[in-house]
Amino acid sequence: QLQLQESGPGLVKPSETLSLTCTVSGGSISSSSYYWGWIRQPPGKGLEWIGSIYYSGSTYYNPSLKSRVTISVDTSKNQFSLKLSSVTAADTAVYYCARLDYGDSDAFDIWGQGTMVTVSS
Amino acid sequence: QSALTQPASVSGSPGQSITISCTGTSSDVGSYNLVSWYQQHPGKAPKLMIYEGSKRPSGVSNRFSGSKSGNTASLTISGLQAEDEADYYCCSYAGSSTFYVFGTGTKVTVL
């Protein structure tokens, strides 16, 4: 059964770069039918799609975050990663990684449990 | 790209049916049959309930159904149960510039 697990620092200082990794287990990140994405949720607020990546490295980002976001993939480790630069308190959120079933449902069908990241000095 | 508009809250008694709307524009909901719905219990990750507007993933109760008319998608929960109390979010593909946009979220309360 495919599982996703986020990892990374829970506290980041303002103006620094937030870095998170999602480890995929129980299946290959190199499957041709799937993209892999990051979605965040500020405390008490709604979901926001950040961006997605294909195993080949092809990426697409939320236009509102594009200038600060980099998503990369490491197929040898079955992982993909998020970097968000120049963070502010507004970037405080639970960050989820998720699988986008591009080949079938075109929906985020499997999610990680999420990891809380707080931006504070 | 603004978030899709959902009512902040919807409530119903056990056994009743409720409907949650998700209003977008001709650039997202109205242009693509790619609306998905997610259920989120407090402190938990979202769970896919409906995809491509009206299809249910394996394991999701048939009490959940989806539809679309114009720029508005809807999620209906029939035979409301206590376990359905959660937040619900719609999501739509919005083309090759914006890609994906989520709704504002709806809190469902079972009275």
Contacts between the chains, C-beta under 8 A, distances in Angstrom:
chain1	res1	chain2	res2	distance
A	39	B	102	7.9
A	46	B	3	6.5
A	46	B	89	6.5
A	46	B	102	6.0
A	46	B	103	7.1
A	46	B	104	5.4
A	46	B	105	4.3
A	47	B	38	7.5
A	47	B	46	6.8
A	47	B	89	5.4
A	47	B	91	7.5
A	47	B	102	4.3
A	47	B	105	7.3
A	48	B	102	6.4
A	49	B	91	7.5
A	49	B	99	6.9
A	49	B	100	4.2
A	49	B	101	7.1
A	49	B	102	6.3
A	52	B	99	7.4
A	52	B	100	7.9
A	60	B	96	8.0
A	60	B	99	5.5
A	61	B	99	8.0
A	62	B	98	7.8
A	62	B	99	7.2
A	62	B	100	7.9
A	63	B	1	6.8
A	63	B	97	6.6
A	63	B	98	6.2
A	64	B	1	7.4
A	96	B	45	6.0
A	96	B	46	7.4
A	101	B	51	7.9
A	105	B	36	7.3
A	105	B	48	7.4
A	105	B	51	3.8
A	105	B	52	6.4
A	105	B	55	7.1
A	105	B	57	7.0
A	106	B	34	5.1
A	106	B	36	7.6
A	106	B	51	6.8
A	106	B	52	6.6
A	106	B	93	6.5
A	107	B	34	7.9
A	107	B	36	3.8
A	107	B	48	5.5
A	107	B	51	3.9
A	107	B	52	7.6
A	107	B	91	7.3
A	108	B	36	7.1
A	108	B	38	7.5
A	108	B	46	7.4
A	108	B	48	6.4
A	108	B	91	7.3
A	109	B	48	4.9
A	109	B	51	7.5
A	109	B	57	6.5
A	111	B	45	4.1
A	111	B	46	5.9
A	111	B	47	7.5
A	112	B	45	6.6
A	113	B	44	7.9
A	113	B	45	5.6
A	114	B	45	5.5
